[in-house]
Amino acid sequence: MMVAVADGVLEPEDILEPLDLCLGCRACETACPAGVEFGRLLEAGRAAAGVGQPASRLGGWLRRLFMEHILPSPHRLHRLSNLLRVYQISGVQALVRLSGLLPRLAPRLAVMEALLPAVPPAKARQSLPVETPAHGEERGGVLLLTGCVTPQVLPQVNRATVRVLARNGYRVLANPAQPCCGALQAHANHLGSARRLARLHIAAFEASGADWLVVNAAGCGALMKDYGHLLADDPEFAARAEIFDARVRDISEILAADPLRGPLQPVPLRVAYDDPCHLSHGQKIRQQPRDLLRQVPGLELLEVPESDWCCGSAGTFNLFHPETAEALLDRKMAHLASVRPDVVVSGNPGCLLQLRQGAARHGLTAEILHPIEMLDRAYRT
C-alpha cells in the first residue's frame, strides 16, 4: 500500500485506517524472508497518511500537551503521578467507576481511566542514586535509561536493575533529570518531539563517560538503537547517532555476555517467559533472557504458546483501539493460563501493565514481573 501511494496509485488518506490499525509489533520483519525493515516503512507511512491526527482541536491540544510537555519531563510526570495517586487512594476513583457515568459521558477517557495502573507512594518513586559502585572487579560503567513510565508505576524494576548490574560488576549511573527516550512520541507520530529527545540522550551519554547505555524497556531500546535512522538527516547528530546506536544494550544483552556472578539462591517457581514484540522482533533478542533465567537454581522456565505474539499494549494502541487490544490480550492470557505459571515475566513496562490487567480480568493469580526482578530475587532470597 505504501508503494502504491509512492507511485501515485493511492492517496495517503486511502491507507490511513490500515496503518492506524497496525500494532507496529514488527512480527512481519521476523517472518519476511527478504528482511524488509517494516518498522521504518511504517513510521514514514504513518507520517505521510497523517495517522494520529486527532478529530478535534481539544484532542490535538491534549495530546500535544501530554506527548511534548508532560511525558518528556520527569518533574511534571512525577507531579501528575502524585495527583493520580490521590485520585486512586481517596476513594474518588472507586466512586467514578461505581457511578458508571464516565463511559457514557467520555468513552475515550473511560478507556484510559480503566487502564490506569496503581501508582505507588511517592517514597517508592524517589530518584535512583546518581552513581552505584560495582561489586568486586568492575566490568565497566553503564548509564541506565530510567524511562518515563517505569519510575512512576514500576520503580521496583529500575531498583532491581541497578542491584543486579552492580552485583555483576557494573558501575551504574542514573540521571534524575533524564527525559523519556521518544518511543511513545514516535509511535504516536510526534516525530519532531522524538528527534529532540534523541538529541538530548545522545549528548547526555557522550557527557557521562559510560561504556554502555542500558535499557530495561524493550520499546525504548528498539527506538534508541535506531536513533541513527531517526536523525539521518540531521547534519550535527547523524554520525553521533550511529555511534550511540552501537552502545545501546538491553539489560538481558549486557548480563548474558558473561556468566552471572554468584551466589544465586534457589527460586523454586514455575516461570513463564513472554516475549515483548520490540525485544523479539524489533531487536532480535530471544535467547538471552531465557539463558539468564535458566541460571537461577530451582527455577523452571516454561515456554508459552505464541509467546512472541503481541499482548495488545503496543505503545498506545490499547488506548485508541481497546476492543482489538482486549481480543489480543484474551488470547495471550489463555495461553499463559495453559502452562500454569507461578510467575509471568516480560521485559517491557507496557507489556507488564497490560498483562496485569489481563491477569486481573481472567483470574490468573501468577505474579507479573520483569525478568530482572527474578534475577534480583535470586540474589536477595
Number of C-alpha atoms within 10 A of each C-alpha: 15 21 11 12 17 13 10 10 11 14 16 20 12 13 20 18 12 12 19 19 13 13 22 22 25 22 19 15 17 16 11 11 8 8 10 13 14 18 16 14 13 18 19 15 21 23 19 18 20 17 22 17 15 13 8 9 10 10 12 13 12 13 18 16 12 15 20 19 13 18 24 23 17 21 15 14 19 20 14 14 21 18 12 18 18 14 15 17 12 11 10 12 17 12 12 14 14 10 10 11 13 16 15 9 10 10 12 15 12 18 17 13 16 13 14 13 17 15 21 18 14 13 7 14 19 13 17 18 13 11 15 17 17 21 17 12 10 14 15 13 24 28 24 25 24 27 23 22 18 19 22 25 20 21 20 19 22 24 19 19 24 27 22 26 28 21 22 21 20 26 22 26 23 20 17 14 12 20 20 23 29 30 23 22 24 20 23 22 20 20 19 14 20 26 20 14 20 26 19 14 23 21 14 15 18 13 9 17 12 19 17 21 27 26 28 25 26 26 28 23 26 23 24 27 22 19 26 22 16 22 21 15 10 15 9 11 20 18 13 18 26 18 16 23 20 14 17 24 22 24 24 24 18 18 22 15 10 10 11 18 14 12 11 17 16 15 18 13 15 18 27 25 25 29 26 30 29 26 26 21 21 24 18 13 19 17 12 17 23 19 15 21 21 13 16 23 14 14 17 17 19 18 14 20 14 13 18 20 19 24 28 28 26 23 20 16 19 23 20 15 17 18 12 15 20 18 12 17 23 19 16 23 19 15 15 26 18 10 15 16 22 16 21 26 26 23 29 25 25 23 27 22 20 21 28 21 17 20 22 11 11 13 10 19 14 20 15 22 24 26 28 29 21 21 22 21 17 23 19 12 9
